[in-house]
Amino acid sequence: MNVKDANYIISALNHVAELVTALAYDVEQQAWEGIEDHAGMSGARPIAAVQLAQPALEDAARQHQQAAAPAAEPEPQVTLEQIRGVLARLSGRGLTEQVRQMILNTGANKLSEVDPAKYPALLAEARRLSDA
């Protein structure tokens, strides 16, 4: 058995144990509700049902899973200067009208007004036009 399969089985068994413990707790709660009303019962309720909640272990398991997951490569930052350079070359090749339309398609009237979140798409479109 490989480690991945073993971890999957262990995780499933832990979930089963949590469910059984929760069921035992619920049964205990129901049983004690009827007894506490009795005149002879005084004092605090004894603790009997095991509680498996261990936040520190759950956090450690979550961190382990996140560390094992492949990290997504961060997208390279596109700067206004990069876009300006590509668009200037396109404009110099006589494609000024297409450059203007690309800027308008972003919802801005001029390049300096373009939302930085739209820079990657604008740069990709400009490069496609440049390669055509």
C-alpha positions as CSV (number, residue, x, y, z in Angstrom):
1,M,0.0,0.0,0.0
2,N,1.4,3.4,-0.9
3,V,1.4,6.4,1.3
4,K,-1.4,8.2,-0.6
5,D,-3.8,5.2,-0.2
6,A,-2.8,4.9,3.5
7,N,-3.5,8.6,4.1
8,Y,-6.9,8.3,2.4
9,I,-7.9,5.3,4.6
10,I,-6.6,7.0,7.8
11,S,-8.6,10.1,6.9
12,A,-11.8,8.0,6.3
13,L,-11.3,6.2,9.6
14,N,-10.8,9.5,11.4
15,H,-14.1,10.7,10.0
16,V,-15.9,7.6,11.1
17,A,-14.4,8.0,14.6
18,E,-15.6,11.6,14.7
19,L,-19.1,10.5,13.7
20,V,-19.3,7.7,16.2
21,T,-18.1,10.1,18.9
22,A,-20.7,12.7,18.0
23,L,-23.4,10.0,18.1
24,A,-22.2,8.9,21.5
25,Y,-22.3,12.5,22.7
26,D,-25.8,13.0,21.4
27,V,-27.0,9.8,23.1
28,E,-25.4,10.9,26.4
29,Q,-27.0,14.3,26.2
30,Q,-30.4,12.8,25.6
31,A,-29.9,10.4,28.6
32,W,-28.8,13.1,31.0
33,E,-31.6,15.4,30.1
34,G,-34.1,13.0,31.7
35,I,-32.0,12.3,34.7
36,E,-31.0,15.9,35.7
37,D,-34.6,16.8,36.4
38,H,-34.7,14.2,39.2
39,A,-34.7,15.7,42.7
40,G,-31.9,13.4,43.8
41,M,-29.5,14.6,41.1
42,S,-27.4,17.4,42.4
43,G,-24.0,18.7,41.3
44,A,-22.4,18.9,37.9
45,R,-22.9,16.4,35.1
46,P,-20.0,13.9,34.8
47,I,-18.0,14.1,31.6
48,A,-18.2,10.7,29.8
49,A,-18.3,11.0,26.1
50,V,-15.0,11.4,24.4
51,Q,-14.5,14.5,22.4
52,L,-12.2,14.2,19.4
53,A,-12.0,17.8,18.4
54,Q,-8.4,18.8,18.4
55,P,-8.0,22.1,16.6
56,A,-4.2,22.0,16.7
57,L,-4.1,18.6,15.0
58,E,-6.8,19.7,12.4
59,D,-4.7,22.9,11.6
60,A,-1.6,20.8,11.2
61,A,-3.4,18.4,8.9
62,R,-4.7,21.3,6.8
63,Q,-1.3,22.9,6.6
64,H,0.2,19.5,5.5
65,Q,-2.4,19.2,2.8
66,Q,-1.8,22.7,1.5
67,A,2.0,22.1,1.5
68,A,1.5,18.9,-0.5
69,A,-0.7,20.6,-3.1
70,P,1.2,21.9,-6.0
71,A,1.5,25.7,-5.8
72,A,0.1,27.6,-8.7
73,E,2.7,29.7,-10.4
74,P,2.1,33.4,-9.8
75,E,1.2,35.2,-13.0
76,P,3.9,37.6,-14.0
77,Q,3.0,41.2,-13.4
78,V,2.2,43.2,-16.5
79,T,3.2,46.9,-16.3
80,L,1.8,49.9,-18.0
81,E,5.2,50.5,-19.6
82,Q,5.2,47.0,-21.2
83,I,1.8,47.6,-22.7
84,R,2.7,51.1,-23.8
85,G,5.8,49.7,-25.6
86,V,3.9,47.1,-27.5
87,L,1.1,49.5,-28.4
88,A,3.6,52.1,-29.6
89,R,5.2,49.6,-31.9
90,L,1.8,48.7,-33.3
91,S,0.9,52.3,-33.7
92,G,4.2,52.9,-35.5
93,R,3.3,50.1,-37.9
94,G,0.1,52.0,-38.9
95,L,-2.3,50.2,-36.6
96,T,-3.2,53.2,-34.5
97,E,-7.0,52.6,-35.1
98,Q,-6.8,49.0,-33.9
99,V,-4.7,50.1,-30.8
100,R,-7.4,52.7,-30.0
101,Q,-10.1,50.1,-30.3
102,M,-8.3,47.7,-27.9
103,I,-8.1,50.5,-25.3
104,L,-11.8,51.3,-25.8
105,N,-12.7,47.6,-25.4
106,T,-11.2,47.7,-21.9
107,G,-13.8,50.4,-21.0
108,A,-11.3,53.2,-20.9
109,N,-10.8,56.2,-23.1
110,K,-7.0,56.3,-22.9
111,L,-4.3,53.8,-21.9
112,S,-3.6,55.5,-18.5
113,E,-7.2,54.9,-17.5
114,V,-7.1,51.1,-18.2
115,D,-7.8,49.0,-15.0
116,P,-4.5,47.3,-14.1
117,A,-6.5,44.0,-13.7
118,K,-7.1,44.2,-17.5
119,Y,-3.4,44.6,-18.4
120,P,-2.6,41.0,-19.1
121,A,-5.6,40.6,-21.5
122,L,-4.7,43.9,-23.2
123,L,-1.1,42.8,-23.6
124,A,-2.1,39.4,-25.0
125,E,-4.4,41.0,-27.5
126,A,-1.7,43.5,-28.5
127,R,0.8,40.7,-29.0
128,R,-1.7,38.7,-31.1
129,L,-2.1,41.8,-33.3
130,S,1.7,42.3,-33.4
131,D,2.2,38.7,-34.5
132,A,-0.4,38.9,-37.3
